[in-house]
Amino acid sequence: MKSTMFRISSSVLALIGMAIPPMLRADCLPSGPNGYIVPFSLVTLKNFNSGGEFASYSNGTLTISSKSGQYFSEVETLSGADYGQLFSDRYDYEKCEGLSCNEQPFAVDQADRLGVSISRNTVLGRVGPIEVTFTLESWGNNTESFVGSCDATTGSLTGTLNGNTNVLTSFGTPYNPTPK
């Protein structure tokens, strides 16, 4: 008996993945064809007991890329660079009148630059860990990484950096940046 093998392209699988609500998928990362972009917002909150307490905020769009590997594996990556990262402990002193000033945290003119890469490896339909790497572009391109997990209630990606900083990332719907 002759067997027939069917091959489904990664683009078709990605489109199927986009049609399934995040809470029903194996993870919270949006899927899409290569080149699609995904809006994201990222916040961090450093623990008060670790010194240097702050919150940070960054947003933008990440580009989806996927690459097939050996043994029915596929690596999908959401990535981008040069995002502004604002911090609650950096102030913009706006309207000063005499000795009274209104301090405005998250000063836009004191933003750091941040690169973001979020990858997952799927082998035979099993989704592996979600690897998150931040490139601290303002600090000599040093990197910090953690393994993310999905919050089933919110569909957000969460994780911990250096044992003292909580990270929360939410995603929008992937879209083609160059519609036909």
PyMOL commands that set and color helices and strands:
alter all, ss='L'
color gray80, all
select helices_A, chain A and resi 10-19+22-24+48-50+108-110+137-139
alter helices_A, ss='H'
color red, helices_A
select strands_A, chain A and resi 37-46+55-68+73-87+92-97+100-104+112-123+126-136+142-151+156-161+165-171
alter strands_A, ss='S'
color yellow, strands_A
deselect
rebuild
show_as cartoon
